Amino acid sequence: MDRIEDLKNRKANILGHEQALKTAVLVPLAEVEGKTGLLFEKRSPTLQHQPGEICFPGGRKDPADGQSQTTAIRETCEELGLIPDDIEMLGELDTLITPSSLIMRSFVARIKDISRIKINPAEVERVFWIPLEYLLEYRPLEFEVILKPEFPDNFPLYLIPQGANYPFRINRLQQYFYIWEGEVIWGLTARMLYHFLELLKGNT
C-alpha cells in the first residue's frame, strides 16, 4: 500500500519512454545580410543514417546531458563548431512523438554571430539559410501517409473481439515538403518547421 501512496508525488512521463529513442534539435535563427534567416544543415554523405539529407542541428540524447535542451546545445556546438555562449535560447516547441518510438524535443534559439560557425565535415557537408520572411509565405507540398497495423503470423488475433476484422485505428501522418534551391526539406525536420511557422502565424 505504501507504493500506492507514492503515486501522490510521482511526476508523470510518457508511457514507454524507456524504450524510445530520445533526441533533441535546435531550430537556429540568425541575422544574415540584414534579414532573419533559419539555418539548415545538409548531412555529410558519409554518415550511416540519412546521409545527404537536410536537417536541423541536433541528435541523440546522452544520459550525461540531463536536460534535452543540453542535448540540443551540445549537438549544435559539435556540428557547427560553436560554444554554448554563441547560442541564445528563445523557447521550446511541442514534443514530437513518432510511431517508430522516437521522442524529439525542439528548441528555438538565436546564433549570435554566424561568422563563428565552423562546420564539422564528419557530420555536416554544408549549411544554408532560408529567410524567415520567405518561409512564412511559402506553401509546402502536403501529403497524407497512412500507417496500417501489420501482424506477425503468430499474433493471437483470435483473442481480440472480431479478430482480423477488428476496426483498428488507422494512423494518419501529414508529410510536408519544402524546396529551396534544389534542396528538399521533408520528414521530421519539415514537420517541426511547419509547426514552428504555424506558431509564428498564430495558427496553433
C-alpha positions as CSV (number, residue, x, y, z in Angstrom):
1,M,0.0,0.0,0.0
2,D,3.0,2.3,0.5
3,R,3.6,2.1,-3.2
4,I,0.1,3.4,-3.9
5,E,0.8,6.4,-1.6
6,D,4.0,7.1,-3.5
7,L,1.9,7.9,-6.6
8,K,0.8,11.2,-5.0
9,N,4.3,12.6,-5.5
10,R,5.1,10.9,-8.8
11,K,5.8,13.0,-11.8
12,A,4.2,11.6,-14.9
13,N,6.3,10.8,-18.0
14,I,5.5,9.4,-21.5
15,L,4.5,5.8,-21.3
16,G,7.2,3.6,-22.9
17,H,9.8,6.4,-22.9
18,E,12.4,4.0,-21.5
19,Q,12.5,2.1,-24.9
20,A,12.1,5.2,-27.1
21,L,14.9,6.9,-28.9
22,K,15.2,10.4,-27.3
23,T,16.5,13.2,-29.5
24,A,16.7,17.0,-29.3
25,V,17.2,19.5,-32.1
26,L,17.8,23.2,-32.3
27,V,15.8,25.5,-34.7
28,P,18.5,28.2,-35.2
29,L,17.7,31.8,-36.2
30,A,20.3,34.4,-37.1
31,E,20.7,37.7,-38.9
32,V,22.0,37.1,-42.4
33,E,22.6,40.1,-44.7
34,G,20.2,42.2,-42.6
35,K,17.4,39.6,-42.6
36,T,16.3,37.0,-40.1
37,G,17.2,33.6,-41.5
38,L,16.7,30.0,-40.5
39,L,19.7,27.7,-40.6
40,F,19.6,24.2,-42.1
41,E,22.3,21.5,-42.3
42,K,23.0,19.2,-45.2
43,R,24.2,16.0,-43.6
44,S,27.5,14.5,-44.6
45,P,27.3,11.9,-47.4
46,T,29.5,9.6,-45.3
47,L,27.1,9.3,-42.4
48,Q,25.4,5.9,-41.8
49,H,21.9,7.3,-41.2
50,Q,20.2,9.7,-43.6
51,P,23.3,10.8,-45.5
52,G,22.9,14.0,-47.5
53,E,19.5,14.9,-46.1
54,I,18.5,18.3,-44.8
55,C,18.0,18.7,-41.0
56,F,18.3,21.0,-38.0
57,P,21.3,20.6,-35.7
58,G,20.7,18.0,-33.1
59,G,20.9,14.4,-32.3
60,R,20.5,11.6,-29.7
61,K,20.3,12.4,-26.1
62,D,23.1,11.1,-23.9
63,P,22.5,10.1,-20.3
64,A,25.0,12.7,-19.2
65,D,23.1,15.5,-20.8
66,G,20.4,15.7,-18.2
67,Q,18.0,18.1,-19.9
68,S,17.0,17.8,-23.5
69,Q,18.0,21.5,-24.0
70,T,21.5,20.5,-23.1
71,T,21.5,17.9,-25.8
72,A,20.3,20.4,-28.5
73,I,23.0,22.8,-27.5
74,R,25.8,20.2,-27.2
75,E,24.9,18.7,-30.6
76,T,24.7,22.1,-32.3
77,C,28.1,23.0,-30.9
78,E,29.7,19.8,-32.1
79,E,28.2,20.1,-35.6
80,L,28.8,23.8,-36.1
81,G,32.0,24.4,-34.1
82,L,30.3,26.8,-31.7
83,I,30.4,27.1,-27.9
84,P,27.2,27.5,-25.7
85,D,27.8,31.2,-25.3
86,D,27.3,31.6,-29.0
87,I,23.7,30.5,-28.6
88,E,20.8,32.4,-27.1
89,M,17.9,30.1,-26.2
90,L,14.4,31.6,-27.1
91,G,11.9,28.8,-26.3
92,E,10.7,25.3,-26.8
93,L,8.4,23.9,-29.4
94,D,6.0,21.0,-28.9
95,T,7.4,17.5,-28.3
96,L,7.1,15.2,-31.4
97,I,6.4,11.5,-30.8
98,T,6.6,9.2,-33.8
99,P,5.0,5.8,-34.4
100,S,8.6,4.4,-34.5
101,S,9.0,5.3,-30.8
102,L,11.1,8.4,-31.3
103,I,10.7,11.3,-28.9
104,M,12.0,14.6,-30.3
105,R,12.3,17.8,-28.3
106,S,12.9,21.0,-30.3
107,F,14.2,24.4,-29.1
108,V,14.3,27.7,-30.9
109,A,17.5,29.7,-30.5
110,R,19.4,32.5,-32.0
111,I,23.0,32.2,-33.2
112,K,24.6,35.5,-32.1
113,D,27.4,35.6,-34.7
114,I,27.3,33.4,-37.8
115,S,30.9,34.1,-38.6
116,R,31.8,31.8,-35.7
117,I,30.4,28.8,-37.4
118,K,33.0,26.2,-38.4
119,I,31.2,23.1,-39.6
120,N,32.3,19.6,-38.6
121,P,32.8,17.9,-42.0
122,A,32.4,14.5,-40.4
123,E,28.8,15.3,-39.7
124,V,27.9,18.3,-41.9
125,E,28.5,18.8,-45.6
126,R,27.3,22.4,-45.6
127,V,24.9,24.8,-44.0
128,F,22.5,27.2,-45.7
129,W,20.0,29.9,-44.7
130,I,16.4,30.5,-45.8
131,P,14.9,33.9,-45.0
132,L,12.2,33.6,-42.3
133,E,10.0,36.0,-44.2
134,Y,10.1,33.7,-47.3
135,L,9.2,30.6,-45.2
136,L,6.3,32.3,-43.6
137,E,4.8,32.9,-47.1
138,Y,5.8,29.6,-48.6
139,R,3.2,26.9,-49.1
140,P,4.8,23.5,-48.8
141,L,3.7,20.4,-50.7
142,E,1.5,18.4,-48.3
143,F,0.6,14.7,-48.4
144,E,-1.0,12.2,-46.1
145,V,0.7,9.0,-45.2
146,I,-1.5,6.1,-43.9
147,L,0.0,3.6,-41.5
148,K,-1.9,0.4,-41.0
149,P,-1.1,-2.4,-38.5
150,E,0.7,-5.4,-39.7
151,F,0.7,-8.6,-37.6
152,P,3.2,-11.5,-37.5
153,D,1.9,-14.9,-38.3
154,N,1.7,-16.0,-34.7
155,F,-0.2,-12.9,-33.4
156,P,-3.3,-14.1,-31.4
157,L,-5.9,-12.3,-33.4
158,Y,-8.4,-14.9,-32.0
159,L,-8.1,-13.2,-28.6
160,I,-9.4,-9.9,-30.0
161,P,-13.1,-9.3,-30.5
162,Q,-13.8,-9.6,-34.2
163,G,-10.3,-11.0,-34.8
164,A,-8.8,-9.7,-38.0
165,N,-11.9,-7.7,-38.7
166,Y,-11.4,-5.6,-35.6
167,P,-11.6,-1.8,-36.5
168,F,-8.0,-1.0,-35.6
169,R,-7.3,2.8,-35.6
170,I,-5.5,3.9,-38.7
171,N,-2.6,6.2,-38.1
172,R,-2.5,9.2,-40.5
173,L,0.6,11.4,-40.8
174,Q,1.0,14.7,-42.6
175,Q,4.1,14.9,-44.6
176,Y,5.4,18.3,-45.8
177,F,8.0,19.1,-48.5
178,Y,9.8,22.4,-48.6
179,I,12.0,23.0,-51.7
180,W,14.8,25.6,-51.7
181,E,17.4,26.0,-54.4
182,G,17.3,22.3,-55.2
183,E,17.3,21.0,-51.7
184,V,14.3,19.2,-50.2
185,I,13.3,19.6,-46.6
186,W,11.0,16.8,-45.5
187,G,10.3,14.2,-42.8
188,L,10.6,15.2,-39.1
189,T,12.5,18.4,-40.0
190,A,9.7,19.6,-42.2
191,R,7.1,18.7,-39.5
192,M,8.9,20.7,-36.9
193,L,9.5,23.6,-39.4
194,Y,5.8,23.6,-40.2
195,H,4.9,23.6,-36.5
196,F,7.3,26.5,-35.8
197,L,5.9,28.6,-38.7
198,E,2.3,28.0,-37.7
199,L,3.1,29.2,-34.2
200,L,4.6,32.4,-35.6
201,K,1.5,32.9,-37.8
202,G,-0.7,32.4,-34.7
203,N,-2.5,29.3,-36.2
204,T,-1.8,27.0,-33.3
